[in-house]
Amino acid sequence: MISGKARQYILYGLGGSGVLAGLLALPPAALAVGLPTVTFGVADANTPAQVSTALQVLFLLTILSIAPTILLMTTCFTRIVIVLGFVRQAMGTQNMPPTQIVIGLSLFLTFFVMSPTFNTINDEALQPYLAGKMDQQAAFDKALVPMRNFMFSHVKEEELSLLSGITLENRPNDRSAIPTMTLIPAYMLSELKIAFQMGFMIYIPFLVIDMIVASILMSMGMMMLPPVIISLPFKLLLFVLVDGWGLVVGSLVKSLK
């Protein structure tokens, strides 16, 4: 017989073999642990209510699958991640910082910038809905108002006029007349435009360094040596001396306030 202390050591042993050996050494009664089961059935719908419920479940699953995309495209994530990507390409550091770091920093900066909007949604829509003071439709309408206000505060008039002219028959007189499905692509186009403008400004100092290094190498007759190899340390030095990350992140946050 295996003592209780030995069984404890076996159960908490490292590695799959140790765990398996400990389980096999235990009596069958000790292994009788209830595990939860999840069942999913497909059956014919006999009533309109069952069909409606099935369609609601299907719609909910569809929304949940695209929810991250909707959340990212209606926030400032697009501008931040594109600008940080331009910074990495302008320096010519290939995959430094890694893509995971760029996306992670973009997400946290997005939460930082969007925190007032998210807090408003939580106070005015989510908490009343969880408390049973508001139904689904009312909560959704309440949550949509802060997001629309944020997008309206950053969308450009040119992009909004372009999308409104394509989707709407008459020119809208105020914000309430612009549908959300028209506002979102206009906001995304505006974010892309601003991000590329900021990327152009970021490229200029690094481009100047590349041109200076290339001119020096050509004057020295070292035309076979790639200028990027020589200019990369100087670009990194310039970026560190001027506190590049602080300037870029500060400019991004200020542009979104």
C-alpha positions as CSV (number, residue, x, y, z in Angstrom):
1,M,0.0,0.0,0.0
2,I,1.1,3.6,-0.7
3,S,1.1,5.9,2.2
4,G,-0.8,9.2,2.1
5,K,2.4,11.2,2.0
6,A,3.7,9.2,-0.9
7,R,0.4,9.7,-2.8
8,Q,0.7,13.4,-2.2
9,Y,4.2,13.5,-3.7
10,I,3.1,11.5,-6.7
11,L,0.1,13.7,-7.4
12,Y,2.2,16.9,-7.3
13,G,5.1,15.4,-9.1
14,L,6.5,17.2,-12.2
15,G,6.0,15.7,-15.6
16,G,3.3,13.8,-17.2
17,S,4.7,10.4,-16.3
18,G,4.8,11.3,-12.6
19,V,1.2,12.4,-12.6
20,L,0.1,9.4,-14.6
21,A,1.9,7.0,-12.2
22,G,0.3,8.7,-9.2
23,L,-3.2,8.4,-10.7
24,L,-2.7,4.7,-11.5
25,A,-1.6,4.1,-7.9
26,L,-4.7,5.5,-6.4
27,P,-7.7,3.3,-5.7
28,P,-10.7,3.7,-8.0
29,A,-12.8,5.4,-5.3
30,A,-10.2,8.3,-5.1
31,L,-10.6,8.9,-8.8
32,A,-14.3,9.4,-8.7
33,V,-14.2,13.1,-9.2
34,G,-17.2,14.8,-10.9
35,L,-16.3,16.7,-14.0
36,P,-18.7,19.2,-15.7
37,T,-19.9,18.3,-19.1
38,V,-21.0,20.6,-22.0
39,T,-23.7,19.3,-24.4
40,F,-24.7,20.8,-27.7
41,G,-27.7,19.5,-29.6
42,V,-29.2,20.1,-33.0
43,A,-32.8,19.4,-33.4
44,D,-35.7,20.4,-35.7
45,A,-37.4,23.7,-34.7
46,N,-41.2,23.0,-34.4
47,T,-42.3,26.5,-33.4
48,P,-41.6,30.0,-34.5
49,A,-40.2,30.8,-31.1
50,Q,-37.6,28.1,-31.4
51,V,-36.6,29.4,-34.9
52,S,-36.3,32.9,-33.4
53,T,-34.1,31.7,-30.6
54,A,-31.8,29.8,-32.9
55,L,-31.4,32.9,-35.1
56,Q,-30.6,35.0,-32.1
57,V,-27.9,32.5,-30.9
58,L,-26.4,32.5,-34.4
59,F,-26.4,36.3,-34.6
60,L,-24.8,36.5,-31.1
61,L,-22.1,34.1,-32.1
62,T,-21.4,36.1,-35.3
63,I,-21.2,39.3,-33.3
64,L,-18.8,37.8,-30.8
65,S,-16.5,36.5,-33.5
66,I,-16.1,40.0,-35.1
67,A,-16.3,41.9,-31.8
68,P,-12.5,42.4,-31.5
69,T,-12.4,43.8,-35.0
70,I,-15.3,46.1,-34.3
71,L,-13.7,47.3,-31.1
72,L,-10.3,48.0,-32.7
73,M,-11.7,49.8,-35.7
74,T,-13.9,52.1,-33.7
75,T,-11.1,53.1,-31.3
76,C,-7.8,54.9,-31.7
77,F,-6.0,51.5,-32.1
78,T,-5.7,52.0,-35.9
79,R,-3.8,55.2,-35.7
80,I,-1.5,54.1,-32.9
81,V,-0.4,50.7,-34.4
82,I,0.2,52.2,-37.8
83,V,2.4,55.1,-36.5
84,L,4.4,52.7,-34.3
85,G,4.9,50.4,-37.3
86,F,6.2,53.4,-39.3
87,V,8.6,54.2,-36.5
88,R,10.1,50.7,-36.7
89,Q,10.3,50.8,-40.5
90,A,11.9,54.3,-40.6
91,M,14.6,53.2,-38.2
92,G,15.3,50.1,-40.3
93,T,15.5,47.7,-37.3
94,Q,13.6,45.0,-39.1
95,N,11.6,43.2,-36.4
96,M,12.8,45.2,-33.4
97,P,10.8,45.9,-31.4
98,P,8.8,42.6,-32.2
99,T,5.3,42.8,-33.6
100,Q,3.9,41.5,-30.3
101,I,5.5,44.4,-28.5
102,V,4.1,46.9,-31.0
103,I,0.6,45.5,-30.8
104,G,0.7,45.2,-27.0
105,L,1.8,48.8,-26.6
106,S,-0.8,49.9,-29.0
107,L,-3.5,48.1,-27.1
108,F,-2.5,49.6,-23.7
109,L,-2.3,53.1,-25.2
110,T,-5.7,52.5,-26.7
111,F,-7.2,51.6,-23.3
112,F,-5.4,54.6,-21.8
113,V,-6.9,57.0,-24.4
114,M,-10.3,55.4,-24.5
115,S,-10.7,55.0,-20.7
116,P,-13.1,58.0,-20.3
117,T,-15.3,56.7,-23.1
118,F,-15.3,53.2,-21.7
119,N,-16.1,54.5,-18.2
120,T,-19.0,56.4,-19.6
121,I,-20.3,53.3,-21.3
122,N,-19.9,51.3,-18.1
123,D,-21.7,53.9,-15.9
124,E,-24.5,54.8,-18.3
125,A,-25.2,51.5,-20.2
126,L,-23.5,48.4,-18.8
127,Q,-24.2,48.8,-15.1
128,P,-27.9,49.8,-15.5
129,Y,-28.3,46.8,-17.8
130,L,-26.7,44.4,-15.4
131,A,-28.9,45.8,-12.6
132,G,-32.0,45.2,-14.6
133,K,-32.9,48.9,-15.0
134,M,-32.5,48.8,-18.8
135,D,-33.3,46.4,-21.6
136,Q,-30.8,45.3,-24.2
137,Q,-31.8,47.7,-26.9
138,A,-31.8,50.7,-24.6
139,A,-28.4,49.7,-23.2
140,F,-27.0,49.3,-26.7
141,D,-28.3,52.8,-27.7
142,K,-26.8,54.3,-24.6
143,A,-23.4,52.6,-25.2
144,L,-23.4,53.8,-28.8
145,V,-23.6,57.5,-27.9
146,P,-20.1,57.8,-26.3
147,M,-18.5,55.9,-29.1
148,R,-20.2,58.0,-31.7
149,N,-19.1,61.2,-29.9
150,F,-15.5,59.9,-29.8
151,M,-15.5,59.1,-33.5
152,F,-17.2,62.4,-34.4
153,S,-14.5,64.3,-32.5
154,H,-11.8,62.8,-34.7
155,V,-13.4,62.2,-38.1
156,K,-12.4,64.5,-40.9
157,E,-15.1,66.4,-42.8
158,E,-13.8,65.3,-46.2
159,E,-14.1,61.6,-45.4
160,L,-17.5,62.0,-43.7
161,S,-18.8,63.9,-46.7
162,L,-17.4,61.2,-49.1
163,L,-19.1,58.4,-47.3
164,S,-22.3,60.3,-46.7
165,G,-22.5,61.2,-50.4
166,I,-22.2,57.5,-51.3
167,T,-24.6,56.0,-48.7
168,L,-27.1,58.8,-48.1
169,E,-29.5,60.3,-50.6
170,N,-29.8,63.7,-48.9
171,R,-27.1,65.7,-47.1
172,P,-27.4,65.3,-43.3
173,N,-28.1,68.4,-41.3
174,D,-26.7,67.2,-38.0
175,R,-24.8,64.3,-36.4
176,S,-28.0,62.4,-35.5
177,A,-28.8,62.0,-39.2
178,I,-25.6,60.2,-40.0
179,P,-25.9,56.4,-39.5
180,T,-23.3,54.5,-37.5
181,M,-22.5,52.3,-40.5
182,T,-21.6,55.5,-42.4
183,L,-19.6,57.0,-39.5
184,I,-17.4,54.0,-38.9
185,P,-15.8,53.7,-42.3
186,A,-15.4,57.5,-42.5
187,Y,-13.6,57.4,-39.1
188,M,-11.4,54.6,-40.2
189,L,-10.4,56.5,-43.4
190,S,-9.6,59.6,-41.3
191,E,-7.5,57.5,-38.9
192,L,-5.5,56.0,-41.8
193,K,-5.0,59.5,-43.3
194,I,-3.7,61.0,-40.1
195,A,-1.5,57.9,-39.4
196,F,0.2,58.2,-42.8
197,Q,0.7,61.9,-42.3
198,M,2.4,61.3,-39.0
199,G,4.4,58.5,-40.6
200,F,5.7,60.9,-43.2
201,M,6.9,63.3,-40.6
202,I,8.6,60.4,-38.7
203,Y,10.4,59.3,-41.9
204,I,12.0,62.7,-42.6
205,P,14.9,62.8,-40.0
206,F,15.8,59.2,-40.7
207,L,15.8,59.8,-44.4
208,V,18.1,62.7,-44.0
209,I,20.6,60.5,-42.1
210,D,20.4,57.8,-44.8
211,M,21.1,60.5,-47.5
212,I,24.1,61.9,-45.6
213,V,25.6,58.5,-45.0
214,A,25.1,57.5,-48.6
215,S,26.7,60.7,-49.8
216,I,29.7,60.2,-47.6
217,L,30.1,56.6,-48.7
218,M,29.9,57.5,-52.4
219,S,32.5,60.3,-51.9
220,M,34.8,57.8,-50.3
221,G,34.3,55.3,-53.1
222,M,32.6,52.7,-50.9
223,M,29.7,52.2,-53.2
224,M,29.4,48.5,-52.6
225,L,28.8,49.0,-48.9
226,P,25.0,49.3,-48.1
227,P,24.4,52.7,-46.4
228,V,21.8,51.1,-44.1
229,I,24.5,49.2,-42.2
230,I,26.3,52.4,-41.4
231,S,23.3,54.7,-40.8
232,L,21.5,52.3,-38.5
233,P,23.6,53.0,-35.4
234,F,23.3,56.8,-36.0
235,K,19.6,56.5,-36.3
236,L,19.3,54.6,-33.1
237,L,21.6,57.1,-31.4
238,L,19.5,60.0,-32.6
239,F,16.3,58.3,-31.6
240,V,17.6,57.6,-28.1
241,L,19.1,61.1,-27.6
242,V,15.8,62.9,-28.5
243,D,13.7,60.4,-26.5
244,G,12.0,59.2,-29.6
245,W,9.5,56.8,-27.9
246,G,8.4,59.6,-25.5
247,L,8.0,62.0,-28.4
248,V,6.0,59.6,-30.6
249,V,3.7,58.3,-27.8
250,G,3.2,61.9,-26.4
251,S,2.3,63.1,-29.9
252,L,-0.1,60.2,-30.4
253,V,-1.9,60.8,-27.1
254,K,-2.1,64.5,-27.6
255,S,-3.5,64.1,-31.1
256,L,-6.3,61.9,-29.6
257,K,-7.3,64.2,-26.8
